[in-house]
Amino acid sequence: MKPMQQIRGISAVCLLAVPLALSGCGLFGSESASIDAPPPEVEAQMLQTSGNTTLDSGVFGPVTQDDTQTAVKGSTKTSQGNASGDRTTVFLEDGNGLLAPVSLSLPKSKDSSALKNSLMALVSKGEYASSVPEGFLGVLPAGTEVQNVTVDKKSNLAVVEFNKEFNNYDAADERKILEAITWTLTGQDDIKSVQLWVDGKKLTEMPLQGTPLDRPLTRTMGINLPKQGPLLMNSSAVTVYFSTTSPDGIQYYVPVTRFVPAGQEQLTAALNELIAGPESGNGLEMVMTQGTILDSVDAGQNGVVTVSLTDDMFTDGKGVPAEMLESVVLTVAQNSDDSLVQIRLNGKESITDTDNVDYSKPVSAPEYLNEIPL
């Protein structure tokens, strides 16, 4: 058996080898969009959907393969922090006001304590604030305590109990708080949905803006929704990964949910949204060139998704920007239940990126994404 090539976690700085006039540290310029809650009718649809639009599986969980394949887990890049602690991925607010997955080292713990710690890392000025990289913040109000986290193994439901300080948030942050909690917990293999309790009572709606909580929260709610553009009632949601940079110049990836007309093949729609690039307003960067074309997407029976692209800028398949290929892998994994990904570029099977990673074999999304030094 041959091990599958892992993708590396992050690139440290701008790619100087790309023969382009770049804007700032962006590969192909920087575009972005304002983030806000969708209209009430769309919000209700996303919160009550059964899960057929955006998969609930975590991008960061290990990929299970049969005995014909071996997947090597992704990024194990060393970062500062508690090397003896538990590594976990939480969703923090970045300097652009977007939620981004950040891998942290937290104190060693077992079972529900590890889940409690991951949520406590979301608390503004909380006990794990020193473990959060510069430029990132927790979105739960200061003083919030996670009193308990229980997981029903049969239903994969996590029930989270907060103290009453949880209610002391800004109304404008209501949806962002729900997204951060939901995406942090559902990154675990055994959690697919989340239910919230505060001060001993189950929440049926959020206290300030009344976001409905009559059903458990899942990743179908999306993340970093665009304020601009069509929000179609008869639509499907796909989540794609763009890149940006931290205040220290460290590149990291940010998931963004997009709405596409219903009936489109999900992977094809997601990759076309990735090629289209971010909308204006929030600092996300293009990861594809303006000449990138999606030729085909083939979901094979062996659990490998083959993505075929054409881009005349990289005719020999060498020195392809790492951000470009890694964003493809993350986007496919998010929209296909963590499938392995094979990339073909200009008909070539031999592809290497600017980090000298070989994409000639299928790769998996990293188990821990965005390991940003303190």
N, C-alpha and C positions, 0 to 999 in steps of 0.2 A: 504494500500500500504506500502511496506517496502522499505526504502531508500537503494540504492545501496551503497556499501562501497567505499569511495574514497581512492585513493592511496596517500601516503604521498610523498612530493616533493623530498627530498634528504636525504641521510645518511651522518652524519657528518664526520665519520672517517672510517678506514678499519674495516671489520667485523672480530672480534677476535674469534667469536664463531665457525667459519667454521673450521672443523678438517682437515686442509690442510697446507702444507708448502707453504705459499704465497710469491709472489715476490713483494716487496714494498707494496703499498696499493691496488694492484690489487686483485680481488677475486681469479682468477685462473692463474695469470701471466699476463704479459703485452706484447702485440704484436701490430703492427701498420704498416701504409703504407704512402709513400710519396703522396702528393696531387698535381695534375697539371691538366691543361686543356687537354681534349681528342683530338685526331686527328681531323683536320678540318671537315672531312666528318661526323664523329660522332657528333661533336659539332653542325653542321648544322641540323642533324637529331633531336637532342634533343631540340634545340631551336625552331624548326618548327613543332614538333609533336603536335597532336591535344589534347593530354592530356589523352590518354588511357594507358600510361605506369606507371606514378606516379601521384597519385591523388593530386589535387591542394588544397584540403580543409586543413585548418590549424589544426594541432594537438591540438592547445591550445584553440580552440573555444568551447563553451558549446555544449553538446550533446542534441539534441532534441528527446524526447521520447513521445510516445502516453500515454494515461491516464492509461495504465496498468503497467507502470514502472516509476520510478523516479530516475534520475541520480544526484548524489551529485558531484558537481565540485571538482576537485582535490586540489592540494597543496595550502593551505592558510598560510603556515608557515611564521612567522614574520621575516623580515630581516631589517637591518638598512637602513636608508634612509628617504625620505620624506613621513611619514606615512599618511599625508593628501593629497598626490598627487595621480595621476592616475597610476595604475599598468599596465605595458605593457611589452610585450616580444619582445626583439630585438636580432639580430644575430651579435655577436661580435667575433673578432679573439682572440683565447686563446693562451697560451704560446707555444702550439704545432703547431701553424699556422693554426689551424682548426677553422671553424665557429661554434659557439655554441649558442643555445638560452639562453638568460639571462633575467630574469624578473627584471625590474627596477621600482622604484617609481619616476615619473616625475611630474612637476607642473600640477595642475588641468587645464583642457582646454576642449573645445567642438569641435565636428565635425572635420574639416580638421586640426585644430590646434593640436589636439592630434596626428594625423598622422605626421604632420610636426615635432613635438617634438620627436616622435619615430625615425624618420630619422636623426634628428639633434644629437641624441644619438650615431649615427654611425660615427660622424665626429671626426677625430683625434684631440685631444686637444681642443675640442669644448666646448660649454657652459655647457654641461651636463657631462663633463669628471669626475667631482667629484661624480657623481651618478654611475659610472662604477666600479665594484669590482676590487681588485688587481689581476693582471694577465690577464686582458682582455683589448682589445683596439678596438676603432672604425676603420673601414677600409676606410672611405671616407677621402680624403686629407684635411689637415688643411685649414681653410678659406672657405670651402664649406658652402653655405647657401641654405636652402630649401625655395625657393621663394613662392611656392604654391603646394598644393596637391588637386586635384579634383577627385571625384569618380562618375562614371556613374553607377547609381543604376540598370539600365537595363542590361548592359553588364558586370557589376562588374569589370570594368577597372579603375585602378587608374593611373592618369596622374601626373607625378612629374616634377616640374620645378626647376632646379638648376641654380646657377650662374656659371660663366665661370671658377671659381676656381675648380669646379668639375673635370676639365680636367687635373689637375696637379697631377695625380697619377702615381705610378710606373707601367710600362707595365706588370710586373709579377703579379700585383694585379688585373688586369682587370676583370677576371672571378669572383674572390672572391668578388669584389665590386658589381657585378650584382647579385650574389647569396645572399649577405647580404641584399640588397635593396628588392629583390623579396621575399625572405622568411620572412623578417620582415613585409612587407605590407600584404602578403597573409595569414598571421596568423590572420587577421581580418575576421570576418564572411562575410562581404559584398565585399571583394576584392578577385578576382581570378587571375587577370593578371595586369601587370604594363607596362606603357609606359614612356620613359624618354625624357625630353626636357632640353636643356642647352642654356642659354643666349638667350632665345626666339625662339630657333629653335629645331624642332623635330630631335632626333638622329635616323639615319638609320643604323649606325654602331658605335662602340666605337672608339674614336679618335686614340688610339695608336696601338692596335693589330687588329683592324677591326672586332671585334666580331659582327656578324650581329644582327641588331635590327629591321629588317623589319617587324617582328611580335611582338605582346606584349609578355613580359616575364611571364612565369608561373613556378610553381614548377616542371614541367616536365623537366626543365633544370638540375635538380639534385642539390646536394650539397656535398662538400668535396669528389669530385670524386677521385678514386684511379688512380695513375699513372701506377702502375704495374697491370698485369693481363689482360685477354682478354677484348677488347672493340669491341663487336660483332655488325656489322651492323644490322643483323637480331636478335635483342635482345630486351629485356624489361628491364626497370629500376625499382629497388625496393630500398626503403630507410629504413635502420635499425638504431637502437640506441644502441651505446656502451657507456661505462662510463669511466671517468677518474677523476683526483682530481686537485683542485686548489692549488696554492702555500700555502694556509692556511690549506690544508688537507680536504677541503670540496668537497664531491663527486658531479659530475654533469654529464649530459648526452649530447652526441654529435651525430647528425644524419650523416650518411654516405650513399651515393648512390652506389649501386652495380649493375652490369650488369649480367643478367641471360638469358639463351637461350629463345627465343620467344616461346610462347605456354604453358609455365608453369603456373600453378595456382598461382596468385600473392601472396596471403598470405602464402601459403606453401613455395614458393621460398624465400620470405622475411625471414621467420622464420628459414629456413635452412641456410641462409646466416648469421643470428644472431648466430646460433649454431656453424657455421664454425669459427666465431670469426674474429677480426680485423687482417689486414695484417701488416707486419712489417714496422716500421719507424716513427710513430707519437704519441706514448704514450697512445693509447687507450688500454683498459683492457678487457680481456675476462669476459663475464657475465654469460656464461654457463660453465659447467664442460665438460671434454672430453668424459664423458659418457652420456651426455644428448641426448635423441632421441625424435624426433617429431613423435608421433603416428598418429595424425589426426588433421585436422582443419575443424570445422563445422560452416558455416555461417548460422545461423538459421533465420527464417522469422521474428522473434521478435526483430531483430536488435542486437542480442548478438552473438558474435563469440566465440565459445568454442574451446580452444586449449588444446589438451591432450599430455602430455609429460611423458617420463619415465626417471628416474635418480635414480640409486641405492644408491646414496649418501644420499638421503633424503627420505627414505622408509616410515617414519611415517608422512610425510607432514608438519613437524614442524621445525621452525628455518631455513626455506629456505631463502637464501640470498635475501635481498630486491632488489638489483641490478638486479638479475636474473629475478624476476617476473615483476618489473617495466619496464625493457627493453622489455619484451614480450608485455606488455600493450601498450607502446609507439609505438612499431613497428607495431602492429596490427592496432592501431588507424590511423597511418600515411598511411597505405596501404588499408584502408577499409572505408574511409569517416567517421572517428571518431566513429566507432562502440564501444559498450560496450564489455568487454572481460571477459569471464569465463575461469579459468584455472583449469585443472585437472592434478594431478601429481601422477604417479604410480597408477592410477585408483581411487585415493581418491578425494573426493569433499571438504573435510575440510583441508585447507591449511593456514598456518600462516607464515609470514616472520620474519626476524630478528628485524624488527621494531614493531612486534606484530600486524601487519595489517592482518585482516581476509579476505582471498580471497574466502570464501565459497559462496559469492554472486558476481554477475557481477560488475566490476569496470570500471570507465572511466578514460581516460587520464586527467591529471591535467589541469586546465584552464591556470595556470601560472607555467612554468617549470624553474627549476634552479634558485630559489630565494637565491642568494648567498650574505651573509653579506658583507658590505663594510669594 
